[in-house]
Amino acid sequence: MLPRRRVLIAGQGEWLEAMARTFLEDGAIIALMGTAPADLERVLDALGGEQSDRFGQVVGEGCFETLVARLGRLDVLVCMPPQAMAGQSLEACLVAQVAGPGALLKAACARMLRHGGRLLAVAPPLPSQLSSSLSSQLSSQDHHGTAMAQAALSELIQRLASRAPDKVRANLLCPEGSRPDAVAECARFLAGGAGRSLNGQVLHLSD
């Protein structure tokens, strides 16, 4: 019997829940890294409560090390940066959507050097791909910041893919109007055996 994959998923809201459900259905043991206590608690409750194969912690100092220690091994990281917020400064946008996720991806890659693994980043959608009501709240600076974040994440993933050993695969998913569950299915594909030949790819998804 093959060992159950150990998956760390960082994200929020419906995206975090959809990704968690998909990997649980695949038999994985999952650790969730949420951005707010209430949001993480809601997701865990929706999944049936914290159990031995599903648990989480709010982002903070030492969070990554604690969750990986509880997993015992890290096979897959799924990192989903937050969407842009109305009125957010360009600096704050790039910190939330690039700097934080970048540090997490690099830390996970270091953990996978010996046994291999999969690094999956999900780029925040461009404002033009959001609902009209949400998109209308975002300024041209918000649009510019998210576009810069997508480009920076793409460069980071390609750099990790080129420098990591053959056993580590790194790819970026760019949802273009895709539902969270559809993105989660693609992530499961990339995390499985069928995704072993894809590395350093930027995949644009649309329903």
ROLUMGU-220405 format. One line per field, with one value per atom (N, C-alpha, C, O): residue in one letter; x, y negated, z. Coordinates in nm, 3 decimals. Layout:
BEGIN
residu	[A  ...]
px	[X  ...]
py	[Y  ...]
pz	[Z  ...]
//
This chain:
BEGIN
residu	[M  M  M  M  L  L  L  L  P  P  P  P  R  R  R  R  R  R  R  R  R  R  R  R  V  V  V  V  L  L  L  L  I  I  I  I  A  A  A  A  G  G  G  G  Q  Q  Q  Q  G  G  G  G  E  E  E  E  W  W  W  W  L  L  L  L  E  E  E  E  A  A  A  A  M  M  M  M  A  A  A  A  R  R  R  R  T  T  T  T  F  F  F  F  L  L  L  L  E  E  E  E  D  D  D  D  G  G  G  G  A  A  A  A  I  I  I  I  I  I  I  I  A  A  A  A  L  L  L  L  M  M  M  M  G  G  G  G  T  T  T  T  A  A  A  A  P  P  P  P  A  A  A  A  D  D  D  D  L  L  L  L  E  E  E  E  R  R  R  R  V  V  V  V  L  L  L  L  D  D  D  D  A  A  A  A  L  L  L  L  G  G  G  G  G  G  G  G  E  E  E  E  Q  Q  Q  Q  S  S  S  S  D  D  D  D  R  R  R  R  F  F  F  F  G  G  G  G  Q  Q  Q  Q  V  V  V  V  V  V  V  V  G  G  G  G  E  E  E  E  G  G  G  G  C  C  C  C  F  F  F  F  E  E  E  E  T  T  T  T  L  L  L  L  V  V  V  V  A  A  A  A  R  R  R  R  L  L  L  L  G  G  G  G  R  R  R  R  L  L  L  L  D  D  D  D  V  V  V  V  L  L  L  L  V  V  V  V  C  C  C  C  M  M  M  M  P  P  P  P  P  P  P  P  Q  Q  Q  Q  A  A  A  A  M  M  M  M  A  A  A  A  G  G  G  G  Q  Q  Q  Q  S  S  S  S  L  L  L  L  E  E  E  E  A  A  A  A  C  C  C  C  L  L  L  L  V  V  V  V  A  A  A  A  Q  Q  Q  Q  V  V  V  V  A  A  A  A  G  G  G  G  P  P  P  P  G  G  G  G  A  A  A  A  L  L  L  L  L  L  L  L  K  K  K  K  A  A  A  A  A  A  A  A  C  C  C  C  A  A  A  A  R  R  R  R  M  M  M  M  L  L  L  L  R  R  R  R  H  H  H  H  G  G  G  G  G  G  G  G  R  R  R  R  L  L  L  L  L  L  L  L  A  A  A  A  V  V  V  V  A  A  A  A  P  P  P  P  P  P  P  P  L  L  L  L  P  P  P  P  S  S  S  S  Q  Q  Q  Q  L  L  L  L  S  S  S  S  S  S  S  S  S  S  S  S  L  L  L  L  S  S  S  S  S  S  S  S  Q  Q  Q  Q  L  L  L  L  S  S  S  S  S  S  S  S  Q  Q  Q  Q  D  D  D  D  H  H  H  H  H  H  H  H  G  G  G  G  T  T  T  T  A  A  A  A  M  M  M  M  A  A  A  A  Q  Q  Q  Q  A  A  A  A  A  A  A  A  L  L  L  L  S  S  S  S  E  E  E  E  L  L  L  L  I  I  I  I  Q  Q  Q  Q  R  R  R  R  L  L  L  L  A  A  A  A  S  S  S  S  R  R  R  R  A  A  A  A  P  P  P  P  D  D  D  D  K  K  K  K  V  V  V  V  R  R  R  R  A  A  A  A  N  N  N  N  L  L  L  L  L  L  L  L  C  C  C  C  P  P  P  P  E  E  E  E  G  G  G  G  S  S  S  S  R  R  R  R  P  P  P  P  D  D  D  D  A  A  A  A  V  V  V  V  A  A  A  A  E  E  E  E  C  C  C  C  A  A  A  A  R  R  R  R  F  F  F  F  L  L  L  L  A  A  A  A  G  G  G  G  G  G  G  G  A  A  A  A  G  G  G  G  R  R  R  R  S  S  S  S  L  L  L  L  N  N  N  N  G  G  G  G  Q  Q  Q  Q  V  V  V  V  L  L  L  L  H  H  H  H  L  L  L  L  S  S  S  S  D  D  D  D]
px	[0.084  0.000  0.087  0.180  0.058  0.139  0.114  0.001  0.219  0.199  0.111  0.112  0.035  -0.053  0.031  0.124  -0.004  0.069  0.042  -0.068  0.145  0.135  0.134  0.231  0.025  0.002  -0.019  -0.100  0.053  0.033  -0.033  0.018  -0.147  -0.223  -0.234  -0.285  -0.187  -0.193  -0.292  -0.278  -0.389  -0.488  -0.596  -0.576  -0.710  -0.820  -0.953  -0.960  -1.059  -1.195  -1.228  -1.181  -1.311  -1.359  -1.247  -1.258  -1.139  -1.027  -0.957  -0.920  -0.939  -0.875  -0.963  -0.912  -1.092  -1.183  -1.188  -1.182  -1.198  -1.205  -1.078  -1.085  -0.963  -0.837  -0.826  -0.782  -0.866  -0.861  -0.951  -0.910  -1.073  -1.167  -1.111  -1.121  -1.052  -1.001  -0.890  -0.888  -0.797  -0.687  -0.731  -0.676  -0.829  -0.884  -0.951  -0.934  -1.025  -1.088  -0.985  -1.013  -0.866  -0.757  -0.681  -0.586  -0.724  -0.662  -0.542  -0.468  -0.520  -0.403  -0.425  -0.539  -0.318  -0.320  -0.287  -0.184  -0.372  -0.355  -0.336  -0.397  -0.249  -0.230  -0.269  -0.225  -0.351  -0.399  -0.332  -0.319  -0.290  -0.231  -0.325  -0.329  -0.402  -0.500  -0.453  -0.356  -0.523  -0.482  -0.554  -0.511  -0.664  -0.741  -0.805  -0.850  -0.810  -0.865  -1.008  -1.038  -1.095  -1.235  -1.249  -1.328  -1.173  -1.180  -1.129  -1.191  -1.018  -0.962  -1.057  -1.076  -1.116  -1.212  -1.333  -1.383  -1.381  -1.495  -1.462  -1.543  -1.344  -1.303  -1.292  -1.341  -1.227  -1.212  -1.348  -1.370  -1.439  -1.574  -1.645  -1.713  -1.629  -1.693  -1.637  -1.705  -1.512  -1.448  -1.476  -1.430  -1.551  -1.582  -1.504  -1.503  -1.439  -1.363  -1.220  -1.188  -1.135  -0.995  -0.985  -1.043  -0.910  -0.890  -0.744  -0.665  -0.709  -0.569  -0.521  -0.401  -0.614  -0.573  -0.605  -0.589  -0.651  -0.682  -0.669  -0.739  -0.582  -0.559  -0.500  -0.458  -0.498  -0.450  -0.398  -0.408  -0.341  -0.287  -0.289  -0.275  -0.307  -0.307  -0.164  -0.072  -0.146  -0.014  0.050  -0.014  0.175  0.249  0.388  0.420  0.469  0.606  0.609  0.543  0.685  0.696  0.582  0.582  0.486  0.369  0.409  0.365  0.492  0.533  0.603  0.570  0.700  0.775  0.684  0.699  0.590  0.498  0.411  0.394  0.357  0.268  0.345  0.295  0.465  0.544  0.586  0.587  0.620  0.655  0.537  0.554  0.417  0.299  0.268  0.223  0.293  0.274  0.375  0.344  0.496  0.602  0.686  0.803  0.627  0.697  0.615  0.493  0.679  0.607  0.624  0.734  0.513  0.515  0.466  0.515  0.368  0.305  0.281  0.231  0.316  0.276  0.187  0.223  0.069  -0.018  -0.027  -0.077  0.020  0.025  -0.066  -0.046  -0.169  -0.268  -0.268  -0.336  -0.193  -0.190  -0.328  -0.410  -0.355  -0.486  -0.508  -0.413  -0.635  -0.669  -0.634  -0.619  -0.621  -0.595  -0.714  -0.829  -0.684  -0.788  -0.799  -0.699  -0.921  -0.943  -0.863  -0.869  -0.790  -0.714  -0.581  -0.510  -0.546  -0.420  -0.302  -0.306  -0.198  -0.081  -0.009  -0.022  0.068  0.143  0.238  0.254  0.303  0.398  0.328  0.377  0.212  0.138  0.090  0.092  0.049  0.004  0.116  0.096  0.235  0.348  0.398  0.445  0.389  0.427  0.333  0.377  0.202  0.102  0.101  0.082  0.120  0.102  0.232  0.229  0.346  0.474  0.574  0.623  0.605  0.710  0.675  0.756  0.556  0.514  0.508  0.569  0.434  0.430  0.568  0.599  0.651  0.785  0.867  0.935  0.861  0.934  0.882  0.960  0.751  0.691  0.733  0.766  0.732  0.773  0.919  0.954  1.005  1.147  1.170  1.251  1.097  1.111  1.065  1.128  0.955  0.905  1.000  1.022  1.057  1.153  1.272  1.319  1.320  1.433  1.398  1.484  1.274  1.230  1.218  1.223  1.203  1.179  1.306  1.299  1.419  1.540  1.579  1.630  1.557  1.599  1.502  1.544  1.372  1.277  1.191  1.114  1.203  1.125  0.989  0.950  0.918  0.786  0.736  0.799  0.622  0.558  0.530  0.474  0.569  0.540  0.438  0.464  0.323  0.216  0.175  0.133  0.187  0.139  0.016  0.011  -0.081  -0.201  -0.200  -0.216  -0.180  -0.170  -0.303  -0.408  -0.302  -0.427  -0.485  -0.409  -0.617  -0.676  -0.662  -0.667  -0.644  -0.641  -0.778  -0.879  -0.784  -0.913  -1.014  -1.134  -0.968  -1.060  -1.128  -1.228  -1.073  -1.129  -1.219  -1.276  -1.232  -1.318  -1.460  -1.483  -1.553  -1.689  -1.690  -1.604  -1.786  -1.791  -1.801  -1.744  -1.874  -1.891  -1.759  -1.729  -1.681  -1.553  -1.450  -1.374  -1.448  -1.351  -1.369  -1.271  -1.494  -1.521  -1.467  -1.447  -1.443  -1.392  -1.240  -1.184  -1.175  -1.029  -0.980  -1.035  -0.876  -0.820  -0.723  -0.692  -0.676  -0.577  -0.449  -0.380  -0.417  -0.299  -0.318  -0.224  -0.441  -0.470  -0.451  -0.393  -0.501  -0.485  -0.336  -0.291  -0.262  -0.119  -0.045  0.042  -0.079  -0.013  -0.036  0.057  -0.160  -0.189  -0.119  -0.070  -0.114  -0.042  0.106  0.167  0.163  0.304  0.324  0.424  0.227  0.237  0.236  0.315  0.148  0.145  0.278  0.330  0.334  0.461  0.574  0.659  0.574  0.679  0.669  0.771  0.547  0.528  0.572  0.632  0.542  0.585  0.737  0.792  0.805  0.952  1.008  1.104  0.946  0.992  0.977  1.069  0.862  0.837  0.936  0.989  0.962  1.056  1.198  1.275  1.232  1.365  1.378  1.480  1.274  1.276  1.283  1.355  1.208  1.206  1.343  1.382  1.415  1.545  1.655  1.753  1.640  1.745  1.722  1.817  1.596  1.565  1.607  1.615  1.634  1.669  1.551  1.437  1.579  1.476  1.354  1.244  1.371  1.258  1.159  1.049  1.196  1.107  1.050  1.124  0.919  0.851  0.781  0.717  0.793  0.732  0.653  0.706  0.526  0.440  0.346  0.319  0.296  0.208  0.075  0.073  -0.035  -0.169  -0.223  -0.219  -0.272  -0.331  -0.479  -0.512  -0.568  -0.711  -0.759  -0.727  -0.834  -0.892  -1.043  -1.099  -1.107  -1.249  -1.284  -1.401  -1.183  -1.207  -1.263  -1.228  -1.350  -1.403  -1.296  -1.207  -1.304  -1.206  -1.196  -1.086  -1.310  -1.304  -1.234  -1.167  -1.248  -1.180  -1.029  -0.951  -0.989  -0.846  -0.790  -0.677  -0.869  -0.825  -0.804  -0.710  -0.890  -0.874  -0.745  -0.676  -0.711  -0.586  -0.466  -0.365  -0.478  -0.370  -0.350  -0.236  -0.459  -0.447  -0.377  -0.295  -0.409  -0.344  -0.193  -0.114  -0.153  -0.011  0.062  0.181  -0.010  0.051  0.067  0.144  -0.006  -0.002  0.104  0.183  0.103  0.204  0.198  0.300  0.078  0.065  0.135  0.165  0.161  0.225  0.376  0.439  0.435  0.581  0.659  0.774  0.600  0.674  0.658  0.720  0.576  0.556  0.639  0.628  0.720  0.806  0.833  0.869  0.815  0.839  0.733  0.758  0.614  0.509  0.415  0.389  0.366  0.262  0.136  0.126  0.041  -0.080  -0.198  -0.235  -0.256  -0.371  -0.498  -0.520  -0.582  -0.703  -0.826  -0.835  -0.919  -1.047  -1.157  -1.135  -1.275  -1.389  -1.448  -1.545]
py	[0.120  0.000  -0.125  -0.135  -0.221  -0.341  -0.431  -0.440  -0.499  -0.590  -0.707  -0.751  -0.757  -0.870  -0.997  -1.022  -1.074  -1.199  -1.298  -1.306  -1.375  -1.478  -1.613  -1.648  -1.688  -1.808  -1.928  -1.923  -2.035  -2.161  -2.259  -2.284  -2.315  -2.406  -2.542  -2.550  -2.645  -2.781  -2.863  -2.871  -2.922  -3.000  -3.051  -3.060  -3.084  -3.137  -3.110  -3.087  -3.112  -3.106  -2.984  -2.873  -3.006  -2.896  -2.828  -2.710  -2.901  -2.841  -2.738  -2.630  -2.772  -2.680  -2.557  -2.445  -2.577  -2.464  -2.372  -2.250  -2.428  -2.345  -2.262  -2.144  -2.324  -2.252  -2.141  -2.030  -2.172  -2.073  -1.954  -1.839  -1.979  -1.870  -1.778  -1.656  -1.839  -1.761  -1.667  -1.551  -1.716  -1.631  -1.529  -1.419  -1.564  -1.466  -1.351  -1.235  -1.384  -1.280  -1.189  -1.073  -1.242  -1.165  -1.083  -1.013  -1.092  -1.013  -1.076  -1.009  -1.204  -1.271  -1.311  -1.319  -1.335  -1.398  -1.545  -1.576  -1.634  -1.774  -1.863  -1.842  -1.961  -2.067  -2.197  -2.226  -2.278  -2.403  -2.521  -2.525  -2.616  -2.740  -2.853  -2.893  -2.904  -3.007  -3.145  -3.160  -3.247  -3.384  -3.448  -3.552  -3.386  -3.443  -3.329  -3.232  -3.340  -3.232  -3.193  -3.074  -3.291  -3.261  -3.189  -3.095  -3.232  -3.170  -3.027  -2.937  -3.004  -2.869  -2.778  -2.663  -2.828  -2.748  -2.710  -2.598  -2.805  -2.776  -2.666  -2.576  -2.674  -2.573  -2.436  -2.337  -2.429  -2.301  -2.244  -2.123  -2.329  -2.282  -2.226  -2.123  -2.293  -2.246  -2.111  -2.034  -2.083  -1.956  -1.845  -1.732  -1.877  -1.776  -1.792  -1.701  -1.906  -1.929  -1.879  -1.797  -1.929  -1.887  -1.740  -1.698  -1.664  -1.521  -1.488  -1.577  -1.361  -1.322  -1.346  -1.362  -1.349  -1.367  -1.508  -1.535  -1.598  -1.736  -1.828  -1.811  -1.921  -2.014  -2.142  -2.144  -2.248  -2.374  -2.469  -2.445  -2.578  -2.681  -2.813  -2.817  -2.921  -3.054  -3.097  -3.067  -3.165  -3.213  -3.295  -3.381  -3.265  -3.336  -3.278  -3.182  -3.334  -3.287  -3.142  -3.106  -3.059  -2.918  -2.831  -2.711  -2.891  -2.815  -2.703  -2.589  -2.734  -2.635  -2.517  -2.402  -2.545  -2.438  -2.351  -2.228  -2.414  -2.338  -2.244  -2.127  -2.293  -2.210  -2.098  -1.985  -2.126  -2.022  -1.915  -1.796  -1.957  -1.860  -1.770  -1.650  -1.826  -1.744  -1.651  -1.538  -1.699  -1.611  -1.497  -1.385  -1.525  -1.425  -1.425  -1.386  -1.469  -1.476  -1.570  -1.578  -1.640  -1.730  -1.683  -1.687  -1.638  -1.590  -1.695  -1.703  -1.774  -1.872  -2.002  -1.999  -2.114  -2.245  -2.311  -2.320  -2.357  -2.438  -2.575  -2.588  -2.677  -2.813  -2.902  -2.920  -2.960  -3.044  -3.184  -3.206  -3.278  -3.415  -3.479  -3.441  -3.576  -3.640  -3.732  -3.777  -3.760  -3.857  -3.997  -4.022  -4.089  -4.228  -4.285  -4.248  -4.377  -4.444  -4.588  -4.652  -4.639  -4.776  -4.873  -4.867  -4.963  -5.063  -5.014  -5.090  -4.890  -4.835  -4.900  -4.916  -4.936  -4.995  -4.891  -4.771  -4.938  -4.846  -4.763  -4.643  -4.826  -4.754  -4.643  -4.531  -4.676  -4.577  -4.462  -4.346  -4.495  -4.392  -4.295  -4.174  -4.348  -4.262  -4.180  -4.068  -4.235  -4.159  -4.041  -3.928  -4.066  -3.961  -3.857  -3.738  -3.903  -3.813  -3.755  -3.660  -3.810  -3.761  -3.727  -3.614  -3.823  -3.801  -3.687  -3.597  -3.691  -3.585  -3.449  -3.354  -3.436  -3.309  -3.263  -3.144  -3.358  -3.322  -3.257  -3.157  -3.314  -3.256  -3.117  -3.027  -3.099  -2.968  -2.865  -2.751  -2.902  -2.811  -2.770  -2.653  -2.864  -2.833  -2.742  -2.649  -2.767  -2.682  -2.540  -2.443  -2.528  -2.395  -2.323  -2.202  -2.395  -2.334  -2.276  -2.167  -2.350  -2.302  -2.172  -2.086  -2.158  -2.036  -1.917  -1.802  -1.945  -1.837  -1.790  -1.699  -1.850  -1.820  -1.673  -1.618  -1.608  -1.469  -1.370  -1.281  -1.387  -1.286  -1.332  -1.253  -1.458  -1.507  -1.560  -1.545  -1.622  -1.674  -1.766  -1.782  -1.827  -1.916  -2.052  -2.060  -2.157  -2.294  -2.351  -2.360  -2.389  -2.444  -2.580  -2.591  -2.682  -2.814  -2.846  -2.812  -2.911  -2.954  -3.106  -3.168  -3.167  -3.312  -3.377  -3.324  -3.492  -3.564  -3.609  -3.652  -3.599  -3.638  -3.787  -3.868  -3.823  -3.963  -4.025  -3.955  -4.152  -4.215  -4.201  -4.194  -4.196  -4.181  -4.045  -4.025  -3.949  -3.815  -3.796  -3.689  -3.900  -3.894  -3.935  -3.979  -3.920  -3.963  -4.114  -4.186  -4.160  -4.301  -4.391  -4.500  -4.346  -4.428  -4.445  -4.553  -4.336  -4.344  -4.418  -4.499  -4.391  -4.455  -4.606  -4.680  -4.652  -4.795  -4.868  -4.989  -4.795  -4.856  -4.876  -4.946  -4.814  -4.816  -4.926  -4.948  -4.995  -5.105  -5.051  -4.932  -5.141  -5.101  -5.053  -4.966  -5.109  -5.063  -4.921  -4.842  -4.885  -4.749  -4.652  -4.545  -4.692  -4.610  -4.590  -4.479  -4.698  -4.693  -4.604  -4.527  -4.616  -4.535  -4.387  -4.308  -4.348  -4.205  -4.152  -4.039  -4.232  -4.189  -4.169  -4.074  -4.260  -4.246  -4.121  -4.051  -4.093  -3.974  -3.847  -3.756  -3.839  -3.722  -3.703  -3.592  -3.812  -3.804  -3.761  -3.681  -3.815  -3.780  -3.634  -3.566  -3.585  -3.445  -3.352  -3.247  -3.392  -3.312  -3.301  -3.193  -3.413  -3.413  -3.328  -3.253  -3.338  -3.261  -3.112  -3.035  -3.070  -2.928  -2.874  -2.764  -2.949  -2.903  -2.894  -2.806  -2.986  -2.980  -2.860  -2.792  -2.832  -2.715  -2.587  -2.493  -2.584  -2.465  -2.437  -2.321  -2.542  -2.524  -2.487  -2.422  -2.526  -2.503  -2.380  -2.324  -2.337  -2.223  -2.093  -2.089  -1.988  -1.859  -1.800  -1.847  -1.697  -1.639  -1.590  -1.587  -1.553  -1.497  -1.604  -1.570  -1.731  -1.839  -1.907  -1.943  -1.924  -1.989  -2.114  -2.111  -2.224  -2.351  -2.406  -2.419  -2.439  -2.492  -2.597  -2.602  -2.682  -2.792  -2.779  -2.761  -2.789  -2.788  -2.930  -2.998  -2.976  -3.110  -3.096  -3.080  -3.103  -3.093  -3.213  -3.327  -3.186  -3.293  -3.271  -3.228  -3.302  -3.278  -3.138  -3.102  -3.056  -2.918  -2.914  -2.996  -2.819  -2.798  -2.735  -2.667  -2.756  -2.696  -2.545  -2.490  -2.475  -2.330  -2.284  -2.180  -2.360  -2.325  -2.344  -2.263  -2.450  -2.474  -2.364  -2.318  -2.323  -2.216  -2.085  -2.011  -2.054  -1.932  -1.936  -1.834  -2.052  -2.065  -2.050  -1.990  -2.104  -2.090  -1.944  -1.898  -1.870  -1.728  -1.654  -1.566  -1.689  -1.628  -1.653  -1.561  -1.778  -1.812  -1.747  -1.717  -1.725  -1.664  -1.513  -1.451  -1.454  -1.310  -1.267  -1.348  -1.139  -1.084  -1.143  -1.152  -1.183  -1.237  -1.371  -1.412  -1.439  -1.569  -1.567  -1.672  -1.448  -1.441  -1.501  -1.542  -1.508  -1.560  -1.711  -1.769  -1.774  -1.919  -1.991  -1.961  -2.085  -2.156  -2.296  -2.314  -2.395  -2.533  -2.587  -2.683  -2.526  -2.566  -2.669  -2.666  -2.760  -2.855  -2.816  -2.836  -2.760  -2.704  -2.798  -2.826  -2.845  -2.936  -2.853  -2.782  -2.863  -2.782  -2.866  -2.979  -2.813  -2.881  -2.776  -2.667  -2.810  -2.718  -2.715  -2.644]
pz	[0.000  0.000  0.000  0.080  -0.091  -0.100  0.021  0.068  0.071  0.184  0.144  0.029  0.239  0.212  0.194  0.270  0.095  0.072  0.184  0.238  0.218  0.320  0.248  0.180  0.262  0.183  0.275  0.367  0.248  0.319  0.222  0.113  0.265  0.180  0.250  0.362  0.185  0.240  0.157  0.035  0.223  0.149  0.242  0.363  0.184  0.264  0.195  0.074  0.275  0.224  0.141  0.168  0.038  -0.045  -0.121  -0.155  -0.149  -0.219  -0.130  -0.176  -0.004  0.091  0.112  0.115  0.125  0.148  0.027  0.043  -0.093  -0.214  -0.232  -0.266  -0.208  -0.224  -0.118  -0.148  0.004  0.112  0.082  0.099  0.038  0.007  -0.102  -0.093  -0.204  -0.316  -0.273  -0.313  -0.191  -0.148  -0.043  -0.037  0.040  0.134  0.058  0.095  -0.047  -0.128  -0.193  -0.223  -0.213  -0.273  -0.169  -0.202  -0.042  0.064  0.129  0.201  0.106  0.163  0.308  0.354  0.378  0.510  0.486  0.427  0.533  0.498  0.621  0.726  0.605  0.704  0.636  0.525  0.705  0.648  0.715  0.837  0.635  0.685  0.645  0.529  0.742  0.714  0.754  0.828  0.703  0.730  0.848  0.898  0.892  1.004  1.083  1.023  1.217  1.300  1.263  1.253  1.243  1.213  1.080  1.067  0.981  0.849  0.854  0.797  0.923  0.934  1.009  0.970  1.115  1.191  1.107  1.115  1.027  0.941  0.841  0.818  0.781  0.683  0.748  0.694  0.864  0.933  0.973  0.962  1.019  1.055  0.932  0.941  0.818  0.695  0.650  0.583  0.688  0.651  0.752  0.735  0.857  0.958  1.086  1.169  1.103  1.225  1.215  1.130  1.304  1.305  1.344  1.444  1.266  1.290  1.262  1.229  1.274  1.256  1.112  1.089  1.016  0.876  0.825  0.706  0.914  0.874  0.995  1.095  0.985  1.095  1.038  0.922  1.118  1.064  1.169  1.289  1.121  1.208  1.133  1.011  1.207  1.147  1.117  1.193  1.005  0.965  1.077  1.137  1.104  1.208  1.220  1.151  1.305  1.322  1.368  1.466  1.297  1.332  1.283  1.307  1.214  1.168  1.072  1.087  0.973  0.874  0.940  0.913  1.027  1.092  1.178  1.182  1.248  1.333  1.252  1.288  1.142  1.060  0.991  0.983  0.941  0.876  0.977  0.945  1.099  1.203  1.233  1.255  1.234  1.261  1.144  1.164  1.022  0.905  0.905  0.864  0.950  0.950  0.825  0.828  0.715  0.585  0.498  0.513  0.407  0.318  0.175  0.119  0.115  -0.022  -0.122  -0.234  -0.079  -0.169  -0.093  0.020  -0.154  -0.102  -0.206  -0.323  -0.162  -0.247  -0.182  -0.070  -0.251  -0.196  -0.278  -0.398  -0.212  -0.280  -0.220  -0.120  -0.277  -0.223  -0.228  -0.312  -0.140  -0.136  -0.255  -0.319  -0.285  -0.388  -0.341  -0.221  -0.437  -0.403  -0.327  -0.350  -0.235  -0.158  -0.206  -0.238  -0.210  -0.254  -0.167  -0.044  -0.232  -0.160  -0.106  -0.039  -0.133  -0.083  -0.156  -0.278  -0.082  -0.147  -0.230  -0.206  -0.328  -0.413  -0.330  -0.354  -0.233  -0.147  -0.069  -0.061  -0.010  0.068  -0.021  0.020  -0.143  -0.238  -0.270  -0.269  -0.297  -0.335  -0.216  -0.234  -0.096  0.023  0.042  0.066  0.030  0.053  -0.058  -0.033  -0.183  -0.297  -0.351  -0.430  -0.310  -0.364  -0.254  -0.248  -0.166  -0.067  0.028  0.049  0.086  0.177  0.111  0.160  -0.002  -0.074  -0.120  -0.118  -0.162  -0.208  -0.099  -0.122  0.021  0.135  0.168  0.201  0.158  0.187  0.083  0.118  -0.044  -0.151  -0.135  -0.155  -0.101  -0.084  0.037  0.030  0.146  0.265  0.235  0.279  0.161  0.126  0.033  0.047  -0.061  -0.153  -0.078  -0.109  0.021  0.101  0.174  0.191  0.217  0.286  0.191  0.234  0.061  -0.036  -0.107  -0.190  -0.078  -0.154  -0.147  -0.245  -0.033  -0.018  -0.083  -0.156  -0.055  -0.101  -0.218  -0.272  -0.260  -0.371  -0.328  -0.212  -0.421  -0.389  -0.499  -0.603  -0.473  -0.570  -0.506  -0.397  -0.575  -0.534  -0.631  -0.751  -0.580  -0.664  -0.610  -0.495  -0.692  -0.655  -0.740  -0.858  -0.679  -0.750  -0.750  -0.645  -0.865  -0.873  -0.841  -0.879  -0.771  -0.749  -0.882  -0.970  -0.900  -1.029  -1.055  -0.962  -1.181  -1.218  -1.191  -1.203  -1.155  -1.128  -1.240  -1.214  -1.365  -1.477  -1.478  -1.548  -1.400  -1.394  -1.272  -1.253  -1.190  -1.073  -1.112  -1.224  -1.019  -1.044  -1.070  -1.020  -1.147  -1.183  -1.060  -1.059  -0.957  -0.838  -0.762  -0.713  -0.753  -0.684  -0.767  -0.715  -0.897  -0.985  -0.986  -0.994  -0.978  -0.983  -0.861  -0.866  -0.751  -0.629  -0.633  -0.548  -0.730  -0.735  -0.829  -0.936  -0.786  -0.864  -0.969  -0.972  -1.055  -1.156  -1.088  -1.141  -0.970  -0.895  -0.847  -0.850  -0.803  -0.760  -0.877  -0.861  -0.994  -1.114  -1.146  -1.174  -1.140  -1.171  -1.071  -1.110  -0.944  -0.842  -0.861  -0.846  -0.893  -0.913  -1.036  -1.036  -1.143  -1.264  -1.234  -1.282  -1.154  -1.115  -1.030  -1.043  -0.943  -0.858  -0.942  -0.917  -1.041  -1.127  -1.199  -1.207  -1.251  -1.323  -1.229  -1.266  -1.107  -1.010  -0.967  -0.954  -0.945  -0.908  -1.021  -0.997  -1.143  -1.258  -1.264  -1.286  -1.244  -1.245  -1.132  -1.150  -1.013  -0.898  -0.922  -0.896  -0.972  -0.998  -1.100  -1.082  -1.205  -1.307  -1.252  -1.291  -1.162  -1.100  -1.008  -1.008  -0.928  -0.841  -0.924  -0.889  -1.033  -1.119  -1.180  -1.197  -1.214  -1.280  -1.182  -1.220  -1.055  -0.957  -0.870  -0.815  -0.858  -0.773  -0.842  -0.964  -0.764  -0.824  -0.901  -0.888  -0.979  -1.065  -0.989  -1.044  -0.865  -0.789  -0.743  -0.697  -0.753  -0.712  -0.836  -0.927  -0.839  -0.951  -0.900  -0.795  -0.974  -0.935  -1.053  -1.163  -1.030  -1.136  -1.080  -0.960  -1.170  -1.132  -1.207  -1.328  -1.132  -1.191  -1.190  -1.087  -1.303  -1.315  -1.350  -1.467  -1.251  -1.280  -1.360  -1.328  -1.465  -1.546  -1.550  -1.651  -1.437  -1.426  -1.379  -1.373  -1.347  -1.304  -1.162  -1.078  -1.137  -1.002  -0.914  -0.964  -0.782  -0.691  -0.703  -0.696  -0.722  -0.731  -0.859  -0.859  -0.967  -1.092  -1.078  -1.129  -1.009  -0.985  -0.895  -0.915  -0.796  -0.706  -0.781  -0.751  -0.877  -0.955  -1.036  -1.048  -1.090  -1.165  -1.072  -1.109  -0.952  -0.854  -0.817  -0.804  -0.801  -0.770  -0.885  -0.860  -1.008  -1.124  -1.121  -1.141  -1.096  -1.094  -0.977  -0.986  -0.867  -0.749  -0.764  -0.691  -0.858  -0.877  -0.977  -1.024  -1.007  -1.097  -1.236  -1.305  -1.279  -1.414  -1.431  -1.542  -1.318  -1.327  -1.318  -1.313  -1.317  -1.296  -1.412  -1.394  -1.532  -1.647  -1.664  -1.753  -1.579  -1.590  -1.483  -1.364  -1.527  -1.433  -1.487  -1.604  -1.400  -1.442  -1.536  -1.609  -1.534  -1.624  -1.562  -1.442  -1.644  -1.605  -1.680  -1.802  -1.609  -1.670  -1.649  -1.535  -1.758  -1.751  -1.761  -1.859  -1.658  -1.650  -1.676  -1.627  -1.751  -1.773  -1.783  -1.835  -1.733  -1.737  -1.878  -1.903]
//
